[in-house]
Amino acid sequence: MINSKEIYEKLKESVFGQDEYIKKLALLGFKHQMNLEMIKIKKETVNNNLLVVGPSGCGKTFAVRQLAKIINIPFYEVDC
């Protein structure tokens, strides 16, 4: 399991100029990993969803896709 600081450092390598956003994403990624561990231990399902809102072209999808690669989880994108 990767801690939030390591996730942040890896995100910082590819996502530029969005430090507050990637700090929050790193923490969310760490919490998601913890929830997955709890599922393995307690056999409970935990629903994690993420809603990212912002102007077009600012890097929302790219940053979340990078997070998914770092913590090795599937990434699904839905446009509304």
PyMOL commands that set and color helices and strands:
alter all, ss='L'
color gray80, all
select helices_A, chain A and resi 4-14+19-42+60-71
alter helices_A, ss='H'
color red, helices_A
deselect
rebuild
show_as cartoon
